[in-house]
Amino acid sequence: AQSVSQHNHHVILSEAASLELGCNYSYGGTVNLFWYVQYPGQHLQLLLKYFSGDPLVKGIKGFEAEFIKSKFSFNLRKPSVQWSDTAEYFCAVNAHSGGATNKLIFGTGTLLAVQP
Amino acid sequence: KAGVTQTPRYLIKTRGQQVTLSCSPISGHRSVSWYQQTPGQGLQFLFEYFSETQRNKGNFPGRFSGRQFSNSRSEMNVSTLELGDSALYLCASSGGTSGGQETQYFGPGTRLLVL
C-alpha cells in the first residue's frame, strides 16, 4: 500500500535557524507531491507542490522542496525560520497512476515550534 | 472567491446516532474530497466525488457514505456513530478535470465529538 513517512514528529528551532523536514513515500509510479501547512487555528493551506519539471520547487513564505526520485523523497527546506512559521507541516502524495483522482495520502505531520 | 465552507463547525452526538456534514466547494470546482483527521491516525482519505459520482474511496466502513449534488455541494453521512468516529472532518475542493495534478483547497473542518 502507498504510504508517506515524515520522520520528524516534533522540531524545535530558534529564529534564524535553518529548517529541513524529511518526507519519503512508497510508490514506484508517477506521483504528484505536496506540502501543506496548518497554522494554529487555521485551515490546511498549500505551501508548495511538484507535478513535473524542475525538481526544486519554491513555495510561499520562502519555503522550497526538492524531489529526489531515486530516494523517493520530497524534503522541505527553509534557510531561516521565523516565529510565524510555528505550525504543523504535512507532506502528501497523489499516486494517481495516470487516472483522474484527487486521493491524497498524507504523512503524520511535523509540529514545528520556533522560539523567538 | 469564497473558500470552501463546511457546516456545522462543531457537533456533539451520542453513540448509535447518525450525522450529516455539509461542504460547499469553491465556485467552479467540481471535485470534492473528504478526509478524517485524528491525533492517532492523522489525515485519512474518505472519498472523492466528481460530477455527482464517487470517483475514489478510502478504507472506511460502509457506515461512512457521501453524495454530491448537481451544484457540486457535497454531504457526508456517518451512521451508527462510534466513539472512534470523533474527529475533525475536512472537505477539500478542486477543479476535478486535471487528473492528479490539482491543488486541493481545504475547508475549516467540522469537529465531531461522539459521547
Interface residues (C-beta under 8 A of the other chain):
Chain A: N32 F34 Y36 H43 L44 Q45 L46 K49 F51 F90 A92 N94 A95 H96 G98 G99 A100 T101 N102 K103 L104 I105 F106 G107 T108 G109
Chain B: G3 V4 S31 S33 Y35 G42 L43 Q44 F45 E48 F50 R55 N56 G58 L90 A92 S94 G96 T97 G99 G100 Q101 E102 T103 Q104 Y105 F106 G107 P108 G109
